[in-house]
């Protein structure tokens, strides 16, 4: 609303002086009007003095403008400003918290990064220093990504480039490729480690390698890969074959002896081995000799049973004393003294093995030298010919002993 007021009496409001010029504005002010119904309206009032010809003030001209909407908008704007200030303060506080958290996360990630790099170096060293041949290849195309030094040696490669990017299946023996393919597919499908099995491989020069193999599926940079670990057992298999052949030769030679060759447990007296000649010479099946307790004592002629049993007990006591002397001597020597049976298992180890290899004697009894690692496989392989030679000497001694005992028994029988 715009209105005008004209004062004709020339009387100025109390406390106001009229300006001397004709059109000077002397008042601009915002104020509120009270309606008869109690409603309040904000207005903007303006007034200026009007002068006559002689310069006297003859009245006033003014306007009154309704500014309620403007005041409402100002109040609303003020509220928005206050709310915005609150929001800004809240957001600033949140940003400070987020910044603190972000800085903390950066520090944590740096720590994690350092640990990750240390972990990568650690596992890379484990990978490189693993004595077993180890390789990593992609599951989708079977191409080798990396190998360790042991794999280079196994494959007879001089440089990594000779293996990296090659098909892993290329080094598997043709007789085993179908088996390996099926086995790897099953492993990837189930997501489980493939159990240890025996396979054959081919190196870069075409040599056949007998090995124990296991594999496990992994994920590397979002891609499925396979970690394969190969333990070369070629030397061990050759040694086992040599021992098997030597054992067969031993048994064949023993069974060809014109006498009975036997082996019995000292404590129980039960036979552990009896040659085939036993059934031919004495008429009893081998099963009876091996399965019946005290078989031998029960079947000695009554006239000879007393002195034979007494003789055996005396011989056992002499053997026990001899073994004690042997143990005392062996434990006092600076060398490691060992004894194995025909299956290559330790039956005796002197105490020096603890200082030389770190094993206690009882930890090796009943085990083969293969538990000591690759060194022992090569060591045992070199000793296999010597073991065969010892078996041959032993058979000659058995043959001599059997003949000697038969002659003595015959003489004693005649004398009695």
C-alpha positions in Angstrom: 0.0 0.0 0.0 1.2 3.4 -0.9 -0.3 6.5 0.8 0.4 10.2 1.1 0.1 12.8 4.0 0.0 16.6 3.5 0.2 18.9 6.5 -1.1 22.3 5.8 -0.8 24.0 9.1 2.9 24.2 8.8 3.4 22.7 12.2 6.2 20.3 12.3 6.1 17.2 14.5 7.5 17.7 18.0 11.3 17.5 18.1 11.6 17.9 14.3 13.0 20.8 12.3 12.0 21.4 8.8 14.7 21.5 6.2 15.2 24.8 4.4 15.1 23.5 0.8 11.9 22.7 -1.1 12.0 18.9 -1.6 14.3 17.5 1.0 13.3 14.1 2.4 13.6 14.2 6.1 12.3 10.8 7.2 12.5 7.2 6.1 11.6 4.6 8.6 10.2 1.1 9.0 7.5 0.6 11.7 4.4 -1.4 12.5 0.7 -0.4 12.2 -1.9 -1.9 14.4 -5.2 -2.9 12.6 -8.6 -2.6 14.3 -8.8 -6.4 14.3 -5.4 -6.7 16.1 -3.4 -7.6 13.0 0.1 -6.0 12.8 1.4 -4.7 9.4 5.0 -3.7 8.7 5.3 -0.5 6.7 7.9 1.8 5.3 7.2 5.5 5.9 8.8 8.4 3.9 8.0 12.1 4.2 9.4 15.4 2.8 8.6 19.1 3.6 6.8 21.3 1.0 7.7 25.0 1.0 5.8 28.0 -0.2 6.9 30.9 -2.5 8.5 32.7 0.3 10.3 29.6 1.6 8.1 28.8 4.5 7.0 25.2 5.1 3.4 24.8 4.0 3.1 21.0 4.5 4.5 17.6 4.0 4.2 14.9 1.3 4.9 11.3 2.3 4.3 7.6 1.4 3.5 4.5 3.5 4.4 1.3 1.8 3.3 -2.2 3.0 6.5 -4.2 3.5 5.0 -7.2 5.4 5.9 -9.7 2.8 9.4 -8.3 2.6 9.7 -8.5 6.4 8.4 -12.1 6.3 10.9 -13.0 3.7 13.7 -11.3 5.7 12.7 -13.2 8.8 12.5 -16.4 6.8 15.9 -15.6 5.2 17.3 -15.0 8.7 16.0 -18.3 9.9 17.5 -20.0 6.8 20.8 -18.3 7.6 20.7 -19.4 11.2 19.8 -23.0 10.1 22.5 -22.9 7.4 25.0 -21.7 10.0 24.0 -24.6 12.2 24.2 -27.0 9.3 27.6 -25.6 8.3 28.9 -25.9 11.8 27.6 -29.5 12.0 29.0 -30.4 8.6 32.3 -28.7 9.5 32.4 -30.9 12.7 31.6 -34.0 10.7 34.2 -33.1 8.1 36.7 -32.6 10.9 35.8 -36.1 12.3 36.0 -37.6 8.8 39.3 -35.9 8.2 40.7 -37.3 11.5 39.3 -40.8 10.6 40.8 -40.4 7.1 44.2 -39.4 8.4 44.0 -42.4 10.8 43.1 -44.7 7.9 46.0 -43.3 5.9 48.3 -44.2 8.7 46.8 -47.6 9.1 47.0 -48.2 5.4 50.6 -47.2 5.4 51.3 -49.6 8.2 49.4 -52.3 6.3 51.3 -51.4 3.2 54.6 -51.8 5.0 53.5 -55.1 6.5 52.2 -56.3 3.1 55.5 -55.5 1.5 57.3 -57.3 4.4 54.9 -60.2 4.0 55.5 -60.3 0.2 59.3 -60.3 0.8 58.9 -63.1 3.4 56.7 -65.3 1.3 58.9 -64.7 -1.8 61.9 -65.9 0.2 59.9 -68.9 1.4 58.9 -69.6 -2.2 62.5 -69.2 -3.5 64.2 -71.1 -0.7 61.7 -74.0 -0.7 63.8 -77.2 -1.3 60.9 -78.7 -3.2 60.3 -77.6 -6.8 57.4 -75.0 -6.8 55.6 -73.3 -9.6 52.7 -71.0 -10.1 50.6 -71.1 -13.3 47.3 -69.6 -14.6 44.3 -71.8 -14.4 42.6 -70.5 -17.6 45.5 -71.3 -20.0 47.9 -73.4 -17.9 50.9 -71.0 -18.6 53.6 -70.8 -16.0 53.9 -67.5 -14.2 56.9 -68.1 -11.9 59.0 -70.9 -10.5 61.6 -71.2 -7.7 65.2 -72.3 -8.0 64.4 -75.9 -7.1 62.1 -76.0 -10.1 64.8 -74.7 -12.4 67.1 -77.5 -11.2 64.4 -80.1 -11.5 63.6 -79.0 -15.1 67.3 -78.7 -16.0 66.7 -75.0 -16.9 69.4 -72.4 -16.7 67.2 -69.3 -16.8 63.6 -68.4 -15.8 62.8 -67.5 -19.5 63.1 -71.2 -20.3 60.0 -72.0 -18.2 58.0 -68.7 -17.8 55.1 -68.6 -20.3 55.4 -72.3 -21.1 52.5 -74.8 -20.7 52.8 -76.5 -17.4 51.3 -79.7 -18.9 54.3 -79.8 -21.3 56.5 -81.1 -18.4 54.0 -83.8 -17.4 54.8 -87.3 -18.7 52.3 -88.3 -21.5 51.1 -91.3 -19.4 49.9 -88.9 -16.7 48.5 -85.9 -18.6 44.9 -87.1 -18.6 45.1 -87.9 -14.9 46.6 -84.5 -14.1 44.1 -82.6 -16.2 41.1 -84.3 -14.5 42.7 -83.9 -11.1 43.3 -80.1 -11.6 39.8 -79.5 -13.0 38.3 -81.3 -9.9 40.5 -79.3 -7.6 39.5 -75.9 -9.2 35.8 -76.9 -9.1 35.9 -77.9 -5.4 38.4 -75.2 -4.4 40.3 -77.7 -2.2 43.9 -78.8 -2.1 44.8 -81.7 -4.3 46.1 -84.7 -2.3 49.7 -85.9 -2.6 50.1 -88.4 -5.4 53.0 -89.9 -7.3 53.5 -88.8 -10.9 56.1 -88.7 -13.6 57.5 -85.6 -15.2 59.9 -84.8 -18.1 62.7 -82.2 -17.9 63.8 -79.9 -20.8 66.2 -82.7 -21.9 63.6 -85.4 -22.0 64.7 -87.2 -18.8 61.9 -88.9 -16.8 61.5 -87.7 -13.2 59.5 -89.6 -10.6 57.9 -87.2 -8.1 55.4 -86.7 -5.3 53.0 -83.8 -6.3 50.4 -81.7 -4.5 48.6 -78.6 -5.7 46.3 -75.9 -4.3 44.0 -73.3 -6.0 44.7 -69.6 -5.2 43.5 -66.2 -6.4 46.1 -63.7 -7.6 45.0 -60.2 -8.6 41.5 -61.5 -9.2 42.6 -64.4 -11.4 42.5 -68.1 -10.6 46.0 -69.6 -10.4 47.4 -73.0 -9.3 50.4 -73.5 -6.9 52.1 -76.8 -7.5 54.8 -78.4 -5.3 56.9 -81.2 -6.6 59.3 -83.4 -4.6 61.7 -85.4 -6.6 61.8 -89.0 -5.4 63.6 -90.5 -8.4 66.7 -91.4 -6.3 64.5 -92.8 -3.6 62.5 -95.0 -6.0 65.7 -96.3 -7.5 67.1 -97.0 -4.0 63.8 -98.8 -3.1 64.0 -100.8 -6.2 67.6 -101.7 -5.5 66.7 -102.7 -1.9 63.7 -104.7 -3.2 66.0 -106.6 -5.7 68.6 -107.1 -3.0 66.0 -108.4 -0.6 64.6 -110.8 -3.4 68.2 -112.0 -4.1 68.7 -112.5 -0.3 65.6 -114.5 0.0 66.3 -116.6 -3.1 69.9 -117.3 -1.9 68.7 -118.1 1.6 66.1 -120.5 0.2 68.7 -122.1 -2.0 70.9 -122.9 1.1 71.0 -126.7 1.8 69.9 -126.1 5.3 67.3 -124.1 7.3 67.9 -120.4 7.7 65.7 -118.7 10.3 65.3 -115.5 12.3 63.5 -115.3 15.6 62.7 -112.6 18.2 65.0 -112.8 21.2 62.3 -111.9 23.7 59.4 -114.1 22.6 61.4 -116.8 20.7 58.8 -116.5 17.9 60.1 -117.0 14.3 60.1 -114.0 12.1 61.5 -115.7 9.1 62.1 -119.3 8.1 63.5 -120.5 4.8 61.6 -122.9 2.5 64.0 -125.7 3.3 62.4 -126.1 6.7 59.3 -127.9 5.2 61.5 -130.1 3.0 63.9 -131.1 5.8 61.7 -131.3 8.8 58.2 -131.7 7.3 56.3 -128.9 8.9 54.7 -126.1 6.9 56.2 -122.7 7.1 52.9 -121.3 8.5 53.3 -123.4 11.7 56.9 -122.2 12.2 55.8 -118.5 11.9 52.4 -118.6 13.7 52.7 -121.1 16.6 54.4 -119.8 19.8 57.3 -122.0 21.0 56.9 -124.1 17.9 60.6 -125.0 17.8 60.8 -126.0 21.5 57.7 -128.1 21.3 59.0 -130.2 18.4 62.6 -130.9 19.7 63.0 -134.6 20.5 62.4 -135.2 24.2 65.9 -136.7 24.6 67.5 -133.5 23.3 65.1 -130.9 24.6 66.8 -130.2 27.9 70.4 -129.5 26.7 69.2 -127.7 23.6 67.0 -125.2 25.6 69.8 -124.8 28.1 72.3 -124.1 25.2 70.0 -121.5 23.8 69.5 -119.7 27.1 73.3 -119.7 27.5 73.7 -118.4 24.0 71.1 -115.7 24.6 72.9 -114.5 27.7 76.2 -114.4 25.8 74.5 -112.4 23.0 73.0 -110.0 25.5 76.4 -109.4 27.1 77.9 -109.0 23.7 75.3 -106.4 22.7 75.9 -104.5 25.9 79.6 -104.3 25.1 78.9 -103.3 21.5 76.6 -100.5 22.7 79.1 -99.3 25.3 81.8 -99.2 22.6 79.5 -97.5 20.0 78.4 -94.8 22.4 82.0 -94.0 23.3 83.1 -93.6 19.6 83.2 -90.3 17.8 81.4 -91.8 14.7 77.7 -92.4 14.2 77.1 -96.2 14.1 73.9 -97.6 12.7 72.3 -100.8 11.7 69.4 -101.5 9.3 67.4 -104.6 8.5 66.7 -106.0 5.1 63.9 -103.5 4.5 66.3 -100.6 5.1 64.8 -99.7 8.5 67.1 -98.7 11.4 67.4 -101.3 14.1 70.2 -99.6 16.0 71.6 -96.0 16.2 74.4 -94.9 18.4 74.0 -91.8 20.5 76.3 -89.8 18.3 73.5 -89.3 15.8 72.1 -86.6 18.1 75.3 -84.5 17.6 75.6 -85.2 13.9 72.0 -85.0 12.6 70.0 -83.7 15.6 67.9 -86.9 16.0 67.7 -89.0 19.1 68.4 -92.7 18.5 64.9 -93.8 19.4 63.4 -91.3 16.9 65.0 -93.2 14.0 64.4 -96.8 15.1 62.0 -98.5 12.7 62.4 -95.7 10.1 64.2 -95.6 6.8 67.1 -93.1 6.0 64.6 -91.2 3.8 63.2 -89.3 6.8 66.5 -87.4 6.9 65.8 -85.7 3.6 67.4 -85.6 0.1 70.9 -85.9 1.4 70.0 -89.2 3.0 68.4 -90.4 -0.2 71.6 -89.8 -2.1 73.6 -91.1 0.9 71.4 -94.2 1.1 71.6 -94.8 -2.6 75.4 -94.8 -2.5 75.2 -97.3 0.4 72.7 -99.6 -1.4 75.5 -101.4 -3.3 77.4 -101.8 0.0 74.2 -103.1 1.7 73.8 -105.6 -1.1 77.4 -106.7 -0.6 76.8 -107.0 3.1 73.8 -109.2 2.5 75.9 -111.5 0.3 78.5 -111.8 3.0 75.8 -112.4 5.6 74.4 -115.2 3.4 77.8 -116.8 3.2 78.1 -116.6 7.0 74.6 -118.1 7.4 75.5 -120.9 5.1 78.7 -121.6 7.0 76.9 -121.3 10.4 74.1 -123.7 9.4 76.5 -126.3 8.1 78.6 -125.9 11.3 75.6 -126.2 13.6 74.3 -129.2 11.7 77.7 -130.9 12.1 77.9 -130.1 15.8 74.3 -131.3 16.4 75.0 -134.5 14.6 78.2 -135.1 16.6 76.5 -134.3 19.9 73.6 -136.6 18.9 76.0 -139.5 18.2 77.9 -138.8 21.4 74.8 -139.0 23.5 
